[in-house]
Each structure stands twice: as structure tokens, then as C-alpha cells.
Amino acid sequence: MFAVLKTGGKQYRVQAGDMLRVEKLAADAGETIQFNDVLMVGATVGTPTIEGAAVQAEVVDQIKGEKVINFVKRRRKHSSKRTKGHRQQLTLVKITEILEKDGDKSGVKAAVGAGSVAAVAVAAAAKPAKKAAPKKEAAKAEDKPAAAPKAAAGADDLKRLSGVGPALEKKLHEAGVTSFAQIAGWGAEDIAAMDEKLSFKGRIERDGWVDQAKAFEAEKE
């Protein structure tokens, strides 16, 4: 029996035992994960997905794709030339089981992209809550003006992205986005969710943030 699943904005036809390379997932090697966006199982076609259907897989390794060389030449004004390479971060998984129903009751961890809004929210929820400050200290804190949130240690300079200034970078930090790796891993659903959450009105795709973030990540290698 085969199934067609969707992850990272792409569709894959799989069956038990297949080895599959997908956009990087927030999971470690050896973990069992479950793809819940199943478009087709055997002769059953979803509208667009099949409720209760799921595909389970074991994470084999976190890998990188083949290096892609991109040559950019600007003729007007600057007449500059630049060659840059990029290796896409991927996750290698082995399909273990296809569930036609009751996949939502399996209790297996859902497969989410490493840079997706959902993965960021899960990571934030996993952090232990801070202890409440004593009443006296809390009262003093109320009298002071609220300080602007600081970027996380090791955060990338998101102002390098087109159209991003200090104010917009602050909004991204408040939404849990602090690195180019997160933005580089966004799929179509993540972009739509972030557009709606921060009222970007299509800015992410219009300014090409994902491609820019991938290029900035490649510079670190």
C-alpha cells in the first residue's frame, strides 16, 4: 500500500520501507515521527487531506543536500559579480508504517519543520518557567517602564534581510524568530502563518527573505 504525504511544501509518494529525504525536521536521529498531512492512501483521495490518516517514519539522520552554485552578475550601476554556494539542510527518514485511520490517536510526535512557527512554539513551551518574583520586587518592577526585549544570545542580525529595520527585527524576536536558519526552513504554511501573525501582507515572499536567509546561512559554512 502506498500513500502521498505533504511536508516542507512538497509532496512525496511513499510506502513502508522507503528512505526519504525531506526538508529539515525538528527531530533527532532514532526518533519516531508522524506525517499527518496525507493526501492519498491507496485508492482513497483526500479533500485535500484524509482525516485520521498518517504516515509514520523513523529519523535516520540530519544531512545536507548537494552544493548548489549560484552566480550573480549585476550590470547596472555597480557592475558587480558574486559566486555563492548553498547546501540545503535535510532530514533522512525511513517510512515504517502507513495508517489509513486513527492516526490522530497514535500519540506519535508530529513531524514539523525545524524552522517552522510550530517548532519554535514547542521549543519555547519546553523551557522551564521562571519563579515568580517576591511581592516587593514585583511592585517596584511595575513602577519602572517596560524594557525592550533583548535578542537571544547568538541571534543573527535579521536587519540584513530586505526591508527589515530595528522595529521589524524586534517583532520577529518577540515571535521567537532569531536566526536565519529558522527563516531558511520556512515552508509555504509557515510563511502564511507568520504573515498573518505579524501582518506582513506578503512581505516575506515579496522581499525574498527565505532565499536571502539561505544565502546568509551558506556564508557561515
Residue pairs with C-beta under 8 A, 6 or more apart in sequence:
1 15
1 16
1 41
1 42
1 98
2 13
2 14
2 15
2 41
2 42
2 98
3 13
3 14
3 15
3 38
3 40
3 41
3 42
3 53
3 55
3 98
4 11
4 12
4 13
4 14
4 38
4 39
4 40
4 41
5 11
5 12
5 14
5 35
5 37
5 38
5 39
5 55
6 12
6 35
6 37
6 38
6 39
6 49
7 22
7 23
7 25
7 35
7 37
7 111
7 113
7 187
8 22
8 23
8 113
8 187
9 23
9 187
9 188
9 189
10 22
10 23
11 39
12 20
12 22
14 20
14 55
14 95
14 98
15 95
15 98
16 95
16 96
16 97
16 98
17 94
17 95
18 94
18 95
19 60
19 92
19 93
19 94
19 95
20 57
20 92
20 93
20 94
20 95
21 63
21 65
21 90
21 91
21 92
22 90
22 91
22 93
23 88
23 89
23 90
23 91
23 113
23 185
23 187
24 62
24 89
24 90
24 91
24 113
24 114
24 115
24 185
25 33
25 59
25 91
25 93
25 111
25 112
25 113
25 114
26 112
26 113
26 114
26 116
26 119
26 122
26 123
27 33
27 59
27 91
27 109
27 111
28 59
29 59
29 60
29 61
29 62
30 58
30 59
31 58
31 59
31 109
32 56
32 57
32 58
32 59
32 96
32 108
32 109
33 56
33 57
33 58
33 59
33 93
33 108
33 109
33 110
33 111
34 54
34 55
34 56
34 57
34 103
34 106
34 108
34 109
34 110
34 111
35 54
35 55
35 56
35 57
35 110
35 111
36 49
36 54
36 103
36 104
36 110
36 111
37 49
38 46
38 49
38 50
38 53
38 54
38 55
38 103
39 45
39 46
39 48
39 49
39 50
40 46
40 50
41 50
41 53
41 98
41 100
42 100
44 50
44 53
44 100
46 53
50 100
51 104
52 99
52 100
52 101
52 102
52 103
52 104
53 99
53 100
53 101
53 103
54 98
54 99
54 103
54 104
54 106
54 108
55 95
55 97
55 98
55 99
56 95
56 96
56 97
56 98
56 99
56 106
56 108
57 93
57 94
57 95
57 96
57 111
58 93
58 94
58 96
59 91
59 92
59 93
60 92
60 93
60 94
61 91
61 92
62 89
62 90
62 91
62 92
63 89
63 90
63 91
63 92
64 87
64 88
64 89
64 90
65 87
65 88
65 89
65 90
66 87
67 85
67 86
67 87
68 85
68 86
68 87
68 88
69 83
69 84
69 85
70 83
70 84
70 85
70 86
70 215
71 81
71 82
71 83
72 81
72 82
72 83
72 84
73 80
73 81
73 82
74 80
74 81
84 215
84 218
84 219
85 218
85 221
86 214
86 215
86 217
86 218
87 218
87 221
88 214
89 114
89 181
89 184
89 185
99 106
112 118
112 119
112 122
113 119
113 185
113 186
113 187
113 190
114 181
114 182
114 185
115 181
115 182
115 183
115 184
115 185
115 186
115 190
116 185
116 186
116 187
116 189
116 190
117 175
117 176
117 190
117 193
117 194
117 197
118 190
120 175
120 176
120 177
120 182
121 176
123 176
124 176
132 138
133 141
148 170
149 170
149 173
149 174
151 169
151 173
151 178
152 173
152 178
154 179
155 173
155 178
155 179
156 178
156 179
156 180
156 216
158 164
158 168
158 169
158 172
158 173
158 177
158 178
158 180
158 183
159 165
159 166
159 169
160 212
160 216
161 183
161 207
161 209
161 212
161 213
162 207
162 208
162 209
162 212
163 203
163 207
164 172
171 198
172 178
172 198
175 194
175 197
175 198
177 183
177 194
180 213
180 214
180 216
180 217
181 213
181 217
182 213
183 209
183 210
183 213
184 210
184 213
184 214
184 217
186 194
186 204
186 210
191 204
191 205
191 210
194 200
194 204
195 201
195 202
195 203
195 204
203 209
204 210
